[in-house]
Each structure stands twice: as structure tokens, then as C-alpha cells.
Amino acid sequence: MKAIRDLAGLATPMALRVAVTLGLPDRLHGDGSPADDLAAELDVDPVALGLLLAHLATLGVVERTSTGYRTSAYGEHLRAGAGNGLAS
């Protein structure tokens, strides 16, 4: 059981890296987007993207809306234009 918890600790930094690499904080700025539309736009698996977005929502990076997901105030720090270097 401890090994599973140790491996789960790797999910968060990898999820953040993938989110920034895909440009999710910028793409989901404002009103946001449905996960299926975003998956088609990015040409990625919709199930995998849905799992990623759900994890990012638990971290507070994105938030669910009635129309999909959008970048949260916390996630704004990961936008390319945030000026803090985190998106690099």
C-alpha cells in the first residue's frame, strides 16, 4: 500500500507539467471549454484528458463549470503570460 501512495505523489507534478505543455491554463482562460471539444482541438484522447482535468480540479488549478472546465484564479499563475516563469 505504501508503494502505491509513493507513486501517487508523482501524479501531481506530472499533471502540472502536462497541463502547461498542452497550454491548458491559457486555453481554458475565461469561460473555459468542454473536455471533449478540447480533446478534439488538441488531438488527444478524451478519456485521458478528462482524467487530467479532474485531477487538476482537485488541485484547484481548473474548476468545473456548467459548460466544462476553466482556469481557476490559482491556475492563472500557470498561464504563459503570467510573468512569473512557471510556464517555462
N, C-alpha and C positions, 0 to 999 in steps of 0.2 A: 504494500500500500504506500509506503514512503517513497518508493521509486516513482510511482505514478504522480504523487504530489510534486516531486522534484522536477519531473518532465513538464508538468502543467505550468510551472514557473517560467518556462521558455516560451509559452504561447503568447504572453503579453508583449515582450519586446519584438517578437517576430510579427505579431499582428500590427503593431505600430509601424514597423518598417514596411510591411506590405501596403498598408494604408497610404503611407507617404509616397511610396514608389508608384502606386496606382493614381496618386493625386486625389484621393478621396476627400481630404479636407477642403480642397478647392472645388471639386466637382459637386460636393454636397452643400456648398455655401448657399445661404438664402433659404429658399423654400424646400430644397432637397429634391430627392428623386426616389421613385420606387426601385427596389433592388433588381427586379427583372429588367427594367429599362437600362439601368446602369450596367448590368452584366452584359447586355447586348452591345451597348456602346463600347465597353472595354474588351469585348470578345473573351470573356472569362466564364467559367462555369457558374450558373446562377445559384446552385446549392452551396458551393464553396464561398461565394461572395455573401450569401445570406448568413452563413455561419460566422464569417469575418465581421460583418456589420453587427450581428447580435453580440459578439464578444466586445467590439468597440463600444457598443451601447452600454454594456455592463461596466466598462471603464469610464464612461462619461465623455468619450471623445465624439460620439454621434448620439443623436436622440431620435427615437421613433416618432413619427407624426402620422396623421391620418392618411397622408399620401406617400409615405415611405420613410426615408431617413434624411436627416440634415446634420450638418456640423454643429456641435454644441459650442457654447461660449468657451469651454475648456479646450475643445478641439480646434478652435480658431488659432491657437498657438502653433499648430502644425501646418498651417497654410504657407504656401511658398512666399507670399508677400508679407508675412508676419514680422519680418525684420529681426528675428532672433536666432536664425541659423539652424533651428531644429529640423526644418525640412531638408536640410543638406545632408 
